[in-house]
Amino acid sequence: MRLFRATLLVGAALLPLTSVAAKPTPPASAPAIKPIGFTERTLANGLRVYAIRDTSTPNVSVQVWYDVGSKDDPAGRSGFAHMFEHLMFKATRNLVSEQMDRLTEDVGGNNNASTNDDYTEYHETIPANHLQRLLFAEADRMAALVVEPKSFASERDVVKEELRQNTNARPYGKLFSLYFPAISYTRHPYARGTIGSLDNLQSAQIDDVRAFHATYYRPDNAVLVVSGNFDPKQLDAWVDQYFAGIKRPTHPDPARDGDRARAHLGHALCRA
């Protein structure tokens, strides 16, 4: 009897495992990735326009990207592109200082901007029925920014205080903002930190600011992106109305060069 039981146990142990194991569940197929639909066009003055329509949202976002960053700071003016980003929220020919905040925050939206080595960008998100006035405002500060001594002095002080707080007083602030870029490059302007230096900011003059705007804040050096809930034909009409009339400057963009590729350390600086 013991031999018979042992034989049964050995026979059961030798049964194929597939006869008792559950069949594996086939993996679920990955959902198909739907490409983002967009349209693009270029105005006669060189402005590139990208439109991404999404009727599932009640909002719309407006972004303007300029091909100018800290790499384009004038000699002896490190931190200039970042300081200029702040000045773009001041007065224009048709808008009072800080009105961009009123056009966005007062209707439940928001706005901000950032400066990096290679670009400066401005963005707003607002209810879709306020799109027209935001397009007007972005076009106006591209074409008709007013730089006067009072706002220039106040915004320069704001950027200097950001430098003191975010770089000089923060642990490792100087390492990543100033020393790391400086040891990574020899000739390339990436060697300058985006935040700049107190001495350079203090030595900047108002005429430098006006020349900087004329050189880089131009339609052929910018990209307009509109995404959200909008009527495509109406958007095209508003873009033509407010941006198409901005003249392309006759002087070309300054030449840009470099020495070697950068292991980029993102240190974009947002407007306070």
BAFI-3210 file (N, C-alpha, C; in Angstrom, 3 decimals, decimal comma, padded with zeros to 6 digits):
// residues 272
n [1|2|3|4|5|6|7|8|9|10|11|12|13|14|15|16|17|18|19|20|21|22|23|24|25|26|27|28|29|30|31|32|33|34|35|36|37|38|39|40|41|42|43|44|45|46|47|48|49|50|51|52|53|54|55|56|57|58|59|60|61|62|63|64|65|66|67|68|69|70|71|72|73|74|75|76|77|78|79|80|81|82|83|84|85|86|87|88|89|90|91|92|93|94|95|96|97|98|99|100|101|102|103|104|105|106|107|108|109|110|111|112|113|114|115|116|117|118|119|120|121|122|123|124|125|126|127|128|129|130|131|132|133|134|135|136|137|138|139|140|141|142|143|144|145|146|147|148|149|150|151|152|153|154|155|156|157|158|159|160|161|162|163|164|165|166|167|168|169|170|171|172|173|174|175|176|177|178|179|180|181|182|183|184|185|186|187|188|189|190|191|192|193|194|195|196|197|198|199|200|201|202|203|204|205|206|207|208|209|210|211|212|213|214|215|216|217|218|219|220|221|222|223|224|225|226|227|228|229|230|231|232|233|234|235|236|237|238|239|240|241|242|243|244|245|246|247|248|249|250|251|252|253|254|255|256|257|258|259|260|261|262|263|264|265|266|267|268|269|270|271|272]
n.u [000,837|001,955|003,871|002,249|000,936|003,127|003,883|001,710|001,993|004,476|003,831|001,911|003,474|004,969|003,288|002,568|003,142|001,616|-000,860|-002,134|-001,572|-002,691|-003,650|-001,602|-002,520|-003,081|-001,172|-002,612|-003,466|-001,678|-003,068|-003,907|-001,913|-002,988|-002,214|-001,341|-003,296|-002,591|-002,295|-000,227|001,232|002,934|003,348|003,613|005,490|007,202|006,463|005,817|003,047|001,283|-001,491|-003,573|-006,356|-008,838|-011,797|-012,844|-012,279|-012,961|-011,180|-008,359|-005,013|-002,319|000,793|003,953|006,979|010,268|013,236|015,579|017,862|019,804|022,212|022,410|022,916|024,227|027,728|029,278|026,865|025,551|022,731|020,889|018,864|017,076|016,346|015,063|012,853|011,205|010,576|008,808|006,320|005,519|004,469|002,901|002,363|-000,385|-001,284|-001,419|001,051|001,548|-000,904|-001,271|-001,566|-004,075|-005,677|-005,627|-005,511|-007,697|-009,868|-009,908|-007,758|-004,259|-000,798|002,620|006,209|009,398|012,977|015,652|018,761|018,510|016,050|013,218|010,113|006,596|003,481|-000,053|-003,106|-006,510|-010,126|-011,893|-013,381|-011,972|-009,906|-009,332|-008,512|-006,148|-004,489|-004,276|-002,872|-000,417|000,601|000,885|002,856|004,950|005,349|005,190|006,393|006,919|009,633|010,592|012,363|011,562|010,204|012,204|014,281|013,038|012,443|014,970|016,014|014,378|015,240|017,871|017,484|016,355|018,596|020,229|018,722|018,055|020,409|022,883|022,273|021,236|021,805|024,256|023,557|025,216|026,876|025,351|024,162|026,164|028,927|028,920|028,050|030,247|032,523|031,928|032,101|034,158|034,416|031,803|028,722|027,074|028,536|028,049|026,024|022,451|021,189|022,941|025,051|025,494|026,998|027,005|024,253|023,744|025,196|023,835|022,116|019,317|019,079|020,339|018,427|016,290|017,493|017,916|015,319|014,510|016,226|015,745|013,056|010,931|008,831|009,820|011,479|010,094|007,617|004,243|001,905|-001,216|-003,533|-006,359|-009,822|-011,135|-012,312|-011,201|-011,197|-011,848|-009,681|-007,527|-008,239|-008,015|-005,292|-004,148|-005,139|-003,896|-001,161|-000,086|000,457|002,757|005,913|008,654|011,947|014,564|017,217|019,243|019,093|021,598|024,594|025,057|027,124|029,016|030,922|030,936|028,724|026,187|025,765|022,871|021,707|018,809|017,848|015,833|014,446|011,808|009,409|009,064]
n.v [-001,208|001,235|001,494|001,760|004,178|005,917|005,686|006,906|009,567|010,295|010,103|012,102|014,351|014,415|015,263|017,411|020,872|022,715|021,696|022,390|024,995|028,430|029,982|032,487|035,953|037,724|040,622|043,888|045,835|048,773|052,043|053,893|056,611|059,783|062,131|065,583|067,992|070,739|073,996|075,941|079,016|081,666|085,063|087,924|089,617|087,939|086,719|083,711|081,608|079,441|077,380|075,643|073,919|073,282|072,352|071,328|072,677|075,625|077,629|079,571|079,706|081,929|082,355|083,876|083,472|084,526|084,619|085,102|085,302|084,899|084,411|086,355|088,680|091,968|092,878|093,144|093,415|091,371|089,467|091,045|090,296|088,984|091,059|092,653|091,119|091,594|094,272|094,159|093,971|096,430|099,745|100,304|101,835|101,911|100,724|100,837|100,652|097,407|096,486|094,092|092,247|092,968|092,340|089,633|088,331|089,572|088,465|085,894|084,496|083,904|084,947|084,907|084,778|083,759|083,561|082,188|080,656|080,627|081,659|083,856|083,830|084,560|084,120|083,565|082,534|082,480|082,952|081,910|083,893|086,203|086,357|088,109|090,626|089,893|089,146|091,615|092,984|091,561|092,037|094,780|095,185|094,062|095,761|098,395|099,076|101,059|102,456|104,006|106,188|105,760|103,214|101,639|101,918|100,864|098,179|097,217|097,251|095,287|092,957|092,891|092,407|089,863|088,483|088,724|087,279|084,737|083,758|084,720|084,421|081,874|078,418|076,812|078,424|080,193|078,280|076,791|078,813|080,595|079,608|077,001|077,376|078,973|077,327|075,512|076,426|078,085|080,130|080,528|082,329|081,096|080,815|082,899|083,513|083,338|085,011|087,119|089,849|091,995|094,323|094,566|094,855|097,245|099,018|099,187|101,105|103,205|103,640|101,388|099,444|100,185|099,838|097,104|096,064|096,937|095,439|092,672|092,141|091,586|090,848|088,866|087,453|085,960|083,690|082,995|081,322|079,878|078,213|076,192|076,953|078,293|080,081|079,211|080,841|083,347|083,706|083,875|086,256|088,123|087,867|088,783|091,377|092,563|091,809|091,632|094,139|094,996|096,153|094,577|094,934|096,620|095,993|093,080|090,176|089,935|088,028|084,683|082,554|079,660|077,422|074,748|071,952|072,068|070,566|070,785|072,625|073,291|076,452|078,359|081,546|082,779|085,423|087,417]
n.w [000,000|000,860|-001,120|-003,349|-002,813|-002,843|-005,470|-006,736|-005,799|-006,898|-009,590|-009,834|-009,348|-011,624|-013,599|-016,368|-015,912|-017,280|-017,349|-015,044|-014,422|-014,715|-017,756|-019,286|-019,287|-022,196|-023,124|-022,844|-025,629|-026,494|-026,222|-029,127|-030,177|-030,617|-032,987|-032,508|-033,916|-035,985|-037,456|-039,595|-040,591|-042,299|-041,950|-044,136|-043,036|-041,757|-039,362|-037,724|-037,380|-035,367|-034,889|-032,708|-032,356|-029,908|-028,963|-026,668|-024,394|-022,425|-022,617|-023,850|-024,990|-025,372|-026,801|-027,243|-028,700|-028,693|-030,559|-028,853|-026,242|-023,225|-024,455|-026,305|-024,990|-024,845|-025,075|-021,951|-020,704|-019,277|-018,271|-019,427|-021,303|-019,631|-017,887|-019,735|-020,357|-018,147|-018,564|-020,659|-019,607|-018,994|-019,970|-023,175|-026,390|-026,445|-024,124|-020,573|-017,928|-016,577|-017,544|-018,818|-016,787|-015,853|-018,031|-018,009|-015,361|-014,123|-015,367|-014,606|-015,619|-016,372|-016,546|-017,636|-018,002|-019,351|-019,396|-021,190|-022,225|-025,015|-025,789|-025,255|-023,770|-023,741|-022,164|-021,941|-020,436|-020,876|-020,578|-023,495|-024,805|-024,509|-026,236|-028,417|-027,352|-026,105|-028,213|-029,448|-027,396|-027,239|-029,785|-029,629|-027,680|-028,981|-031,130|-030,183|-027,684|-024,793|-023,401|-020,651|-018,331|-015,562|-015,325|-016,365|-014,469|-012,170|-012,854|-013,379|-010,797|-009,667|-010,969|-010,118|-007,411|-007,552|-008,406|-006,144|-004,236|-005,445|-006,499|-005,244|-002,494|-002,210|-001,428|-003,368|-005,453|-006,964|-008,067|-009,985|-011,528|-012,317|-012,125|-013,249|-016,030|-016,799|-016,662|-018,575|-021,142|-023,552|-025,610|-026,408|-025,946|-024,073|-021,823|-020,167|-017,360|-017,249|-015,419|-015,023|-013,881|-011,024|-011,436|-014,250|-014,768|-013,441|-014,944|-017,306|-019,778|-020,681|-023,408|-024,383|-023,863|-025,529|-028,021|-027,942|-028,026|-030,561|-032,128|-031,628|-030,932|-033,032|-035,834|-037,628|-036,033|-034,285|-032,913|-032,954|-031,014|-030,746|-028,842|-028,076|-027,543|-030,260|-033,160|-036,279|-038,678|-037,617|-035,907|-037,752|-038,983|-036,891|-036,258|-038,640|-038,543|-036,284|-036,208|-038,803|-039,814|-038,575|-039,141|-040,758|-039,671|-041,471|-041,032|-040,649|-038,403|-035,839|-036,431|-035,193|-033,319|-032,127|-029,929|-028,973|-028,422|-025,915|-022,731|-021,665|-018,938|-017,566|-016,684|-016,640|-016,057|-014,306|-014,449|-011,594]
ca.u [000,000|002,834|004,497|001,228|000,734|004,325|003,841|000,723|002,563|005,512|003,177|001,278|004,528|005,521|002,325|002,997|002,637|000,639|-002,191|-002,766|-001,326|-003,615|-003,083|-001,261|-003,410|-002,336|-001,056|-003,576|-002,850|-001,506|-003,983|-003,297|-001,577|-003,583|-001,340|-001,918|-003,544|-002,301|-002,053|000,843|001,383|003,914|002,901|004,571|006,565|008,067|005,928|005,304|001,832|000,821|-002,812|-003,962|-007,734|-009,374|-013,111|-013,273|-011,941|-013,522|-010,071|-007,422|-003,675|-001,553|002,221|004,849|008,361|011,253|014,540|016,581|018,051|021,001|023,354|022,417|023,194|025,344|028,981|029,244|025,472|024,975|021,467|020,098|017,653|016,157|015,794|014,153|011,606|010,380|010,120|007,721|005,051|005,268|003,549|003,064|001,727|-001,832|-001,580|-000,702|001,930|000,917|-002,246|-001,336|-002,133|-005,516|-006,349|-005,615|-005,886|-009,015|-010,922|-009,701|-006,652|-002,923|000,251|003,979|007,232|010,667|014,151|016,628|019,918|018,202|014,734|012,389|008,728|005,517|002,291|-001,266|-004,262|-007,685|-011,350|-011,773|-014,011|-011,062|-008,759|-009,020|-007,751|-004,791|-003,732|-003,963|-001,853|000,870|001,085|001,245|004,154|005,967|005,584|005,103|006,758|007,413|010,653|010,884|013,334|011,031|009,996|013,514|015,008|012,362|012,593|016,372|016,154|013,710|016,117|019,030|017,066|016,242|019,953|020,696|017,978|018,041|021,762|023,891|021,891|020,736|022,870|024,615|023,024|026,284|027,438|024,578|023,810|027,329|030,173|028,757|028,176|031,563|033,520|031,470|032,335|035,310|034,087|030,358|028,046|026,469|029,382|027,445|024,811|021,270|020,835|023,806|025,826|025,020|027,728|026,513|022,896|023,786|025,795|022,943|021,494|017,995|019,245|020,659|017,166|015,546|018,173|017,699|013,960|014,483|017,023|015,282|011,599|010,494|007,988|010,571|012,276|009,117|006,624|002,983|001,195|-002,539|-004,133|-007,567|-011,130|-011,231|-012,785|-010,013|-011,296|-011,779|-008,305|-006,723|-008,594|-007,432|-003,831|-003,857|-005,479|-003,004|000,255|000,405|000,912|004,042|006,925|009,911|013,062|015,423|018,504|019,121|019,492|023,042|025,060|025,257|028,033|029,272|032,120|030,654|027,384|026,050|024,966|022,021|021,139|017,725|017,774|014,975|014,102|010,442|009,128|008,564]
ca.v [000,000|002,403|001,601|002,234|005,616|006,639|005,741|007,930|010,884|010,579|010,329|013,436|015,370|014,449|015,796|018,700|022,034|023,445|021,140|022,942|026,435|029,284|030,539|033,904|036,921|038,491|042,049|044,782|046,658|050,162|052,930|054,630|058,005|060,673|063,291|066,907|068,698|072,175|074,674|076,925|079,934|082,722|086,339|088,562|090,251|086,902|086,102|082,348|081,458|078,068|077,348|074,300|074,090|072,289|072,862|070,703|073,570|076,964|078,586|079,671|080,115|082,714|082,370|084,490|083,050|085,322|083,977|085,925|084,896|085,459|084,310|087,573|089,854|092,764|092,784|093,922|093,602|090,078|089,620|092,057|089,695|088,725|092,340|093,133|090,355|092,310|095,544|093,922|094,065|097,837|100,438|100,372|103,038|101,864|100,059|101,373|099,692|096,282|096,175|092,679|091,558|093,263|091,649|088,185|087,958|090,107|087,654|084,520|083,872|084,101|085,249|084,863|084,777|083,192|083,812|081,116|080,987|080,719|082,212|084,530|083,525|085,194|083,292|083,896|081,650|083,266|082,456|082,055|085,102|087,342|086,137|089,245|091,669|089,404|089,265|093,041|093,370|090,989|092,763|096,138|095,251|093,737|096,858|099,753|099,140|102,356|102,309|105,328|106,058|105,266|101,767|101,027|101,877|099,976|096,783|096,845|096,951|094,011|091,879|092,860|091,744|088,435|087,943|088,601|086,237|083,423|083,300|085,010|083,976|080,499|077,401|076,340|079,335|080,634|077,123|076,436|079,973|081,336|078,862|075,886|077,839|079,545|076,281|074,619|077,033|078,973|081,315|080,635|083,180|080,302|080,930|083,908|083,079|084,083|086,011|088,272|090,320|093,268|095,415|094,701|095,398|098,641|099,850|099,251|102,401|103,104|103,530|099,988|098,711|100,510|099,208|095,664|095,793|097,138|094,406|091,294|092,007|091,883|089,720|087,791|086,790|085,526|082,663|083,135|080,052|080,001|076,889|076,206|077,058|079,484|079,886|079,384|081,997|084,551|083,839|084,382|087,657|088,932|087,866|089,709|092,742|093,121|091,494|091,738|095,501|095,297|096,124|093,851|095,871|096,456|095,414|091,646|089,761|089,731|086,648|083,945|081,427|078,926|076,618|073,329|071,665|072,218|069,655|071,871|072,625|074,258|077,399|079,458|082,447|083,265|086,753|087,359]
ca.w [000,000|000,877|-002,449|-004,278|-002,548|-003,300|-006,935|-007,103|-005,526|-007,904|-010,870|-009,826|-009,433|-012,977|-014,562|-016,943|-015,176|-018,087|-017,169|-013,847|-014,333|-015,460|-018,983|-019,121|-019,927|-023,219|-022,775|-023,496|-026,670|-026,104|-026,947|-030,234|-029,873|-031,598|-033,205|-032,275|-035,159|-035,942|-038,725|-039,528|-041,717|-042,071|-042,492|-045,046|-042,263|-041,205|-038,151|-037,873|-036,580|-035,182|-034,257|-032,261|-031,914|-028,983|-028,562|-025,416|-023,298|-022,556|-022,538|-024,956|-024,572|-026,348|-026,507|-028,222|-028,461|-029,414|-030,712|-028,180|-024,857|-022,601|-025,377|-027,111|-024,168|-025,367|-024,323|-020,718|-020,281|-018,938|-017,563|-020,120|-021,877|-018,528|-017,452|-020,762|-020,202|-017,175|-019,138|-021,602|-018,890|-018,721|-020,872|-024,621|-026,936|-026,209|-022,860|-019,425|-017,275|-015,885|-018,025|-019,180|-015,628|-015,778|-019,135|-017,775|-014,000|-013,766|-015,982|-014,171|-016,330|-015,820|-017,518|-017,121|-019,048|-018,901|-020,232|-021,180|-023,051|-026,435|-026,105|-024,260|-024,138|-022,985|-022,339|-021,211|-020,571|-020,531|-021,205|-024,944|-025,321|-024,336|-027,117|-029,283|-026,665|-025,825|-029,460|-029,590|-026,424|-027,623|-030,961|-029,251|-027,009|-029,962|-032,062|-029,644|-026,276|-024,342|-022,362|-020,082|-017,233|-014,289|-015,381|-016,589|-013,196|-011,217|-013,250|-013,187|-009,374|-009,413|-011,435|-009,222|-006,166|-007,877|-008,432|-004,760|-003,526|-006,088|-006,845|-004,229|-001,151|-002,230|-001,485|-004,703|-006,467|-007,859|-008,756|-011,166|-012,348|-012,805|-012,274|-014,176|-017,424|-017,077|-016,878|-019,644|-022,451|-023,655|-026,396|-026,637|-024,953|-023,006|-020,641|-019,287|-016,701|-017,670|-014,421|-015,194|-012,731|-010,500|-012,081|-015,619|-014,740|-013,018|-015,994|-018,466|-020,022|-021,297|-024,861|-024,653|-023,842|-026,743|-029,151|-027,817|-028,513|-032,012|-032,775|-031,463|-030,789|-034,380|-036,261|-038,273|-035,009|-033,288|-033,227|-032,236|-030,857|-030,131|-028,667|-027,270|-028,183|-031,105|-034,522|-037,113|-039,576|-036,808|-035,444|-038,862|-039,219|-035,818|-036,417|-039,738|-038,130|-035,270|-036,395|-040,184|-040,092|-037,927|-040,192|-040,560|-039,760|-042,644|-040,653|-040,329|-037,063|-035,693|-036,625|-033,954|-033,484|-030,887|-030,017|-028,829|-027,935|-024,476|-021,920|-021,184|-017,599|-017,648|-015,583|-017,060|-014,968|-014,471|-013,930|-010,216]
c.u [000,866|003,491|003,505|000,996|001,932|004,335|002,858|001,288|003,619|004,880|002,517|002,320|005,074|004,533|002,808|002,354|001,557|-000,769|-002,896|-002,594|-002,328|-002,916|-002,790|-002,223|-002,623|-002,286|-002,072|-002,850|-002,809|-002,475|-003,245|-003,071|-002,111|-002,683|-002,086|-002,085|-003,269|-002,174|-000,917|000,834|002,389|003,418|003,990|005,732|007,457|007,544|005,371|004,154|001,426|-000,492|-003,194|-005,363|-008,183|-010,691|-013,621|-012,977|-012,620|-012,444|-009,252|-006,095|-002,986|-000,098|002,957|006,280|009,289|012,599|015,627|016,649|019,340|022,237|023,499|022,640|024,356|026,584|028,921|027,854|024,834|023,746|020,494|018,798|016,616|015,534|014,779|012,821|010,662|009,793|008,956|006,352|004,736|004,434|003,926|002,386|000,238|-002,244|-000,788|000,137|001,121|-000,479|-002,381|-001,898|-003,638|-006,272|-006,426|-006,153|-007,292|-010,163|-010,734|-008,583|-005,327|-001,956|001,602|004,937|008,479|011,755|015,107|017,811|019,509|016,875|014,194|010,947|007,759|004,251|001,145|-002,308|-005,475|-008,944|-011,363|-012,378|-013,156|-009,859|-008,371|-008,155|-006,335|-003,923|-003,342|-002,820|-000,482|001,453|001,571|002,583|005,286|006,348|005,750|005,385|007,311|008,395|011,017|011,700|012,781|010,862|011,313|014,263|014,367|012,548|014,043|016,617|015,501|014,625|017,356|018,680|016,864|017,625|020,472|020,031|018,189|019,421|022,736|023,554|021,456|021,902|023,037|024,089|024,075|026,850|026,692|024,303|025,016|028,532|030,044|028,805|029,589|032,616|033,146|031,831|033,529|034,945|032,585|029,699|027,246|027,294|028,851|026,186|023,631|020,944|021,717|024,603|025,310|025,697|027,216|025,120|022,896|024,317|024,915|022,271|020,186|018,089|019,622|019,380|016,382|016,176|017,958|016,326|013,899|015,206|016,345|013,760|010,935|009,733|008,756|011,508|011,372|008,212|005,405|002,290|-000,126|-003,138|-005,358|-008,808|-011,244|-011,812|-011,616|-010,068|-011,209|-010,364|-007,425|-006,989|-007,973|-005,906|-003,433|-004,087|-004,413|-001,519|000,769|000,952|002,215|005,156|008,129|011,058|013,938|016,758|018,315|019,461|021,008|023,403|025,300|026,189|028,245|030,492|031,858|029,282|027,339|025,279|024,041|021,529|020,076|017,727|016,998|014,565|012,712|010,295|008,554|007,147]
c.v [001,250|002,623|002,156|003,754|006,436|006,766|006,795|009,346|011,276|010,853|011,688|014,538|015,510|014,947|017,129|019,866|022,769|022,921|021,706|024,452|027,209|029,841|032,020|034,801|037,710|039,970|042,874|045,647|048,117|051,039|053,705|056,086|058,892|061,894|064,599|067,608|070,184|072,701|075,655|077,789|081,005|083,998|086,942|089,209|089,235|086,233|084,718|082,146|079,994|078,107|075,908|074,419|072,931|072,832|072,233|071,584|074,924|078,047|078,618|080,176|080,843|082,720|083,098|084,144|083,896|084,597|084,900|085,482|085,466|085,328|085,569|088,834|090,644|092,604|093,691|094,164|092,251|090,285|090,541|091,479|089,432|090,017|092,852|092,396|091,073|093,586|095,355|093,943|095,508|098,435|100,245|101,648|103,084|101,206|100,704|100,269|098,665|095,925|094,723|091,851|091,774|092,498|090,152|087,837|088,426|089,339|086,172|083,794|084,099|084,444|085,103|084,875|084,126|083,515|082,641|081,556|081,346|081,394|083,039|084,304|084,205|084,380|083,756|082,803|082,404|082,573|082,816|083,341|086,350|087,247|087,393|090,281|091,205|089,456|090,717|093,444|092,815|091,708|094,154|096,191|094,738|094,980|098,220|099,809|100,529|102,119|103,696|105,153|105,435|103,747|101,033|100,868|100,884|098,514|096,319|096,494|095,610|092,855|091,774|092,156|090,248|087,782|087,747|087,425|084,846|082,876|083,502|084,419|082,524|079,504|076,869|077,262|079,773|079,469|076,860|077,626|080,643|080,433|077,727|076,337|078,308|078,479|075,366|075,145|077,962|080,262|081,564|081,505|082,418|080,397|081,980|083,333|083,951|085,210|087,246|088,613|091,683|094,435|095,644|095,294|096,879|099,546|099,972|100,617|102,231|102,996|102,106|099,165|098,957|099,859|097,698|095,282|095,913|096,011|093,045|091,125|092,474|090,666|088,571|087,065|086,188|084,437|082,908|081,779|080,322|078,610|077,005|076,361|078,368|079,083|080,160|080,609|083,304|084,785|084,409|085,866|088,557|088,986|088,827|091,156|093,350|092,892|091,773|093,123|095,879|095,121|095,288|094,852|095,595|095,819|093,957|091,386|089,631|088,262|085,999|082,782|080,757|078,063|075,138|073,124|071,707|071,062|070,548|071,626|073,701|075,159|078,627|080,262|083,023|084,646|086,630|087,916]
c.w [000,000|-000,489|-003,461|-004,115|-003,055|-004,807|-007,410|-006,913|-006,551|-009,251|-010,948|-009,982|-010,837|-014,009|-015,124|-016,196|-015,955|-017,896|-015,952|-013,752|-015,184|-016,697|-018,800|-019,899|-020,968|-022,866|-023,556|-024,524|-026,231|-026,891|-028,031|-029,841|-030,987|-031,793|-032,971|-033,618|-035,020|-037,361|-038,539|-040,772|-041,325|-042,727|-043,370|-044,290|-041,551|-039,953|-038,467|-036,898|-036,560|-034,405|-033,956|-031,656|-031,021|-028,429|-027,272|-024,201|-023,496|-022,642|-023,818|-024,404|-025,712|-025,902|-027,622|-027,808|-029,332|-029,424|-030,163|-026,725|-024,316|-023,482|-026,219|-026,283|-024,778|-024,495|-023,099|-020,181|-019,957|-018,047|-018,256|-020,680|-020,795|-018,018|-018,461|-020,709|-019,239|-017,781|-020,105|-020,935|-018,499|-019,854|-022,343|-025,099|-026,592|-024,900|-021,733|-018,794|-016,491|-016,412|-018,487|-018,025|-015,547|-016,862|-018,920|-016,385|-013,624|-014,410|-015,640|-014,872|-015,644|-016,934|-016,846|-018,303|-018,490|-019,909|-020,088|-022,023|-024,478|-026,763|-024,948|-024,693|-023,183|-023,226|-021,444|-021,444|-020,054|-021,075|-022,680|-025,484|-025,121|-025,269|-027,895|-028,577|-026,319|-027,072|-029,707|-028,661|-026,803|-028,838|-030,575|-028,534|-027,893|-030,767|-031,389|-028,149|-025,946|-023,195|-021,861|-018,793|-015,957|-014,300|-015,599|-015,277|-012,226|-011,583|-013,157|-011,719|-009,020|-009,812|-010,554|-007,906|-006,386|-007,867|-007,011|-004,054|-004,121|-006,410|-005,698|-002,866|-001,092|-002,236|-002,905|-005,813|-007,466|-008,663|-010,058|-012,076|-012,989|-013,090|-013,292|-015,634|-017,746|-017,350|-018,039|-021,030|-022,404|-024,379|-026,524|-025,566|-023,912|-021,720|-019,666|-018,655|-017,126|-016,707|-014,503|-013,947|-012,303|-011,202|-013,508|-015,660|-014,379|-014,128|-017,235|-018,554|-020,788|-022,820|-025,271|-024,745|-025,126|-027,972|-029,136|-028,353|-030,031|-032,753|-032,761|-031,380|-032,075|-034,905|-036,896|-037,312|-033,923|-033,838|-032,349|-032,212|-030,147|-030,046|-027,769|-028,124|-028,961|-032,454|-035,469|-038,028|-038,804|-036,293|-036,548|-039,099|-038,153|-035,918|-037,535|-039,316|-037,224|-035,540|-037,807|-040,495|-039,424|-038,955|-039,777|-040,678|-040,975|-042,291|-040,264|-038,877|-036,994|-035,887|-035,268|-034,227|-032,134|-031,035|-029,831|-028,217|-026,425|-023,856|-021,119|-019,763|-017,579|-016,440|-016,047|-015,853|-015,222|-013,855|-012,527|-010,145]
res [m|r|l|f|r|a|t|l|l|v|g|a|a|l|l|p|l|t|s|v|a|a|k|p|t|p|p|a|s|a|p|a|i|k|p|i|g|f|t|e|r|t|l|a|n|g|l|r|v|y|a|i|r|d|t|s|t|p|n|v|s|v|q|v|w|y|d|v|g|s|k|d|d|p|a|g|r|s|g|f|a|h|m|f|e|h|l|m|f|k|a|t|r|n|l|v|s|e|q|m|d|r|l|t|e|d|v|g|g|n|n|n|a|s|t|n|d|d|y|t|e|y|h|e|t|i|p|a|n|h|l|q|r|l|l|f|a|e|a|d|r|m|a|a|l|v|v|e|p|k|s|f|a|s|e|r|d|v|v|k|e|e|l|r|q|n|t|n|a|r|p|y|g|k|l|f|s|l|y|f|p|a|i|s|y|t|r|h|p|y|a|r|g|t|i|g|s|l|d|n|l|q|s|a|q|i|d|d|v|r|a|f|h|a|t|y|y|r|p|d|n|a|v|l|v|v|s|g|n|f|d|p|k|q|l|d|a|w|v|d|q|y|f|a|g|i|k|r|p|t|h|p|d|p|a|r|d|g|d|r|a|r|a|h|l|g|h|a|l|c|r|a]
***
